[in-house]
Each structure stands twice: as C-alpha cells, then as structure tokens.
Amino acid sequence: MSKQRGFNLIELMVVLTIVGIIASVAMPSYQQYVLKTYRKDDGMPALLDIMRAQENYFANKYSYTDDMVFLNYGANSAAYTIPSGRYEISASECDTSTPLTACVLLTATPLGAQIADGNLTLNSRGIRQHKGVDGWLK
C-alpha cells in the first residue's frame, strides 16, 4: 500500500470554510478600525488647525468668519476639502441665537468611504461632537 499524499477535496473545503468564517467576522472590525483611524489622523487635526486659524482671525477682527478663504484654506469660500479628500470642513454660527461674532461652529463632513463615520463638529466654546454625541474618541 502506498501512503496518501496531499489533501483531499473535503479537507480543502473545510479549511476554506473556516477561513471564510474568520474573514467574515474580522472584516467589519477592520473597517471600523480604518474609519476611526482616518477620523483621528485626518478629521480631528484638520478641525483643530482650522479652529486655531479662526482664533487668530478673531484676535485681529473681533469676529469669527464662515469664509475659508479669509483663513487661507482653499479657494472655495463655503467649505475646505482637506488634502486627503476624506473630509470637507465648513464654518457657521453655533446656533441661531448666537451671532458669528461670539461663536463659530466647524463641521467636518465625511466624503467617500469615510461617509459611514458621521460628522465631526467643534465650536469655539470647545464642545466637540461626533455624530451628534459629545466627544470625539469612541
């Protein structure tokens, strides 16, 4: 009798099934990790940098601005798309009862594959929100 060498078809199918199950469990976790990483590496630093520019503008003009050109961010007045293309940042009043001279709200709207992550916001009072919930790191 000769010894059996290699794998038979059933053994190969069992291994492929196990690999498929592991991949289906790991993939959603990996995708959430990627979204969180881009939020921490792209969205949050960009918001903080533009808020710093807003504070510099406020120190000179005694008002915040919703025009990104005045802050030297891009050529579009309404919004600034960060270099990675994952977020578009815009400025507005914090609320309808507070003028732009007193408070500014920066909103980072996700673009492309980052859309599933939700908006990041930061206002000049220091309130940070992610998907409408206080705090960024979740």
DAGISUL-V528572 format. One record per residue. N is the residue number from 1. RES is the residue in three letters. OMEGA is omega as a letter, one per 20 degrees, with the letter a starting at -180 (999 if undefined). D_LAST is the distance of its C-alpha to the last C-alpha in Angstrom with 1 decimal. Layout:
n=N res=RES omega=OMEGA d_last=D_LAST
n=N res=RES omega=OMEGA d_last=D_LAST
//
This chain:
n=1 res=MET omega=r d_last=62.0
n=2 res=SER omega=r d_last=59.5
n=3 res=LYS omega=r d_last=55.9
n=4 res=GLN omega=r d_last=53.1
n=5 res=ARG omega=r d_last=51.0
n=6 res=GLY omega=a d_last=47.6
n=7 res=PHE omega=r d_last=45.4
n=8 res=ASN omega=a d_last=46.5
n=9 res=LEU omega=a d_last=44.8
n=10 res=ILE omega=r d_last=43.3
n=11 res=GLU omega=r d_last=41.7
n=12 res=LEU omega=r d_last=40.2
n=13 res=MET omega=r d_last=38.8
n=14 res=VAL omega=r d_last=37.2
n=15 res=VAL omega=r d_last=35.4
n=16 res=LEU omega=r d_last=34.2
n=17 res=THR omega=r d_last=33.0
n=18 res=ILE omega=r d_last=31.0
n=19 res=VAL omega=r d_last=29.5
n=20 res=GLY omega=r d_last=28.6
n=21 res=ILE omega=r d_last=26.8
n=22 res=ILE omega=r d_last=24.8
n=23 res=ALA omega=a d_last=23.9
n=24 res=SER omega=r d_last=23.0
n=25 res=VAL omega=a d_last=20.5
n=26 res=ALA omega=a d_last=19.0
n=27 res=MET omega=r d_last=18.9
n=28 res=PRO omega=r d_last=16.0
n=29 res=SER omega=r d_last=13.8
n=30 res=TYR omega=r d_last=15.1
n=31 res=GLN omega=r d_last=14.6
n=32 res=GLN omega=r d_last=10.8
n=33 res=TYR omega=a d_last=10.8
n=34 res=VAL omega=r d_last=13.1
n=35 res=LEU omega=a d_last=11.2
n=36 res=LYS omega=r d_last=8.2
n=37 res=THR omega=r d_last=11.1
n=38 res=TYR omega=r d_last=13.0
n=39 res=ARG omega=a d_last=10.5
n=40 res=LYS omega=a d_last=10.4
n=41 res=ASP omega=a d_last=14.1
n=42 res=ASP omega=a d_last=15.6
n=43 res=GLY omega=a d_last=14.0
n=44 res=MET omega=r d_last=12.7
n=45 res=PRO omega=r d_last=16.0
n=46 res=ALA omega=r d_last=18.1
n=47 res=LEU omega=r d_last=17.1
n=48 res=LEU omega=r d_last=17.7
n=49 res=ASP omega=r d_last=21.0
n=50 res=ILE omega=r d_last=22.2
n=51 res=MET omega=r d_last=21.5
n=52 res=ARG omega=r d_last=23.6
n=53 res=ALA omega=r d_last=26.3
n=54 res=GLN omega=r d_last=26.1
n=55 res=GLU omega=r d_last=26.8
n=56 res=ASN omega=r d_last=29.6
n=57 res=TYR omega=r d_last=31.0
n=58 res=PHE omega=a d_last=30.8
n=59 res=ALA omega=a d_last=32.7
n=60 res=ASN omega=a d_last=35.5
n=61 res=LYS omega=a d_last=35.7
n=62 res=TYR omega=r d_last=34.5
n=63 res=SER omega=r d_last=32.3
n=64 res=TYR omega=r d_last=29.2
n=65 res=THR omega=r d_last=29.7
n=66 res=ASP omega=a d_last=28.3
n=67 res=ASP omega=a d_last=30.3
n=68 res=MET omega=r d_last=28.5
n=69 res=VAL omega=r d_last=32.0
n=70 res=PHE omega=r d_last=32.7
n=71 res=LEU omega=a d_last=29.7
n=72 res=ASN omega=r d_last=31.0
n=73 res=TYR omega=r d_last=28.2
n=74 res=GLY omega=a d_last=30.0
n=75 res=ALA omega=a d_last=33.0
n=76 res=ASN omega=a d_last=31.3
n=77 res=SER omega=a d_last=31.4
n=78 res=ALA omega=a d_last=28.8
n=79 res=ALA omega=r d_last=25.9
n=80 res=TYR omega=r d_last=25.0
n=81 res=THR omega=a d_last=23.7
n=82 res=ILE omega=a d_last=22.2
n=83 res=PRO omega=r d_last=24.2
n=84 res=SER omega=a d_last=21.9
n=85 res=GLY omega=a d_last=22.3
n=86 res=ARG omega=a d_last=18.7
n=87 res=TYR omega=r d_last=18.3
n=88 res=GLU omega=a d_last=20.9
n=89 res=ILE omega=r d_last=20.6
n=90 res=SER omega=a d_last=22.8
n=91 res=ALA omega=r d_last=23.7
n=92 res=SER omega=r d_last=25.0
n=93 res=GLU omega=r d_last=25.9
n=94 res=CYS omega=r d_last=23.3
n=95 res=ASP omega=a d_last=25.2
n=96 res=THR omega=a d_last=28.7
n=97 res=SER omega=a d_last=30.1
n=98 res=THR omega=a d_last=29.0
n=99 res=PRO omega=r d_last=30.9
n=100 res=LEU omega=r d_last=29.6
n=101 res=THR omega=a d_last=31.6
n=102 res=ALA omega=a d_last=29.3
n=103 res=CYS omega=r d_last=25.7
n=104 res=VAL omega=r d_last=24.0
n=105 res=LEU omega=r d_last=20.9
n=106 res=LEU omega=a d_last=19.5
n=107 res=THR omega=r d_last=17.8
n=108 res=ALA omega=r d_last=16.5
n=109 res=THR omega=a d_last=17.4
n=110 res=PRO omega=r d_last=16.5
n=111 res=LEU omega=r d_last=19.6
n=112 res=GLY omega=a d_last=20.9
n=113 res=ALA omega=a d_last=18.7
n=114 res=GLN omega=a d_last=15.6
n=115 res=ILE omega=a d_last=16.4
n=116 res=ALA omega=a d_last=14.3
n=117 res=ASP omega=a d_last=11.1
n=118 res=GLY omega=a d_last=12.2
n=119 res=ASN omega=r d_last=13.3
n=120 res=LEU omega=r d_last=12.0
n=121 res=THR omega=r d_last=14.3
n=122 res=LEU omega=r d_last=15.7
n=123 res=ASN omega=a d_last=18.9
n=124 res=SER omega=r d_last=21.5
n=125 res=ARG omega=r d_last=20.9
n=126 res=GLY omega=a d_last=17.6
n=127 res=ILE omega=a d_last=15.4
n=128 res=ARG omega=r d_last=12.2
n=129 res=GLN omega=r d_last=10.6
n=130 res=HIS omega=a d_last=8.6
n=131 res=LYS omega=r d_last=10.7
n=132 res=GLY omega=r d_last=12.5
n=133 res=VAL omega=a d_last=10.0
n=134 res=ASP omega=r d_last=10.0
n=135 res=GLY omega=a d_last=7.6
n=136 res=TRP omega=a d_last=6.2
n=137 res=LEU omega=r d_last=3.8
n=138 res=LYS omega=999 d_last=0.0
//
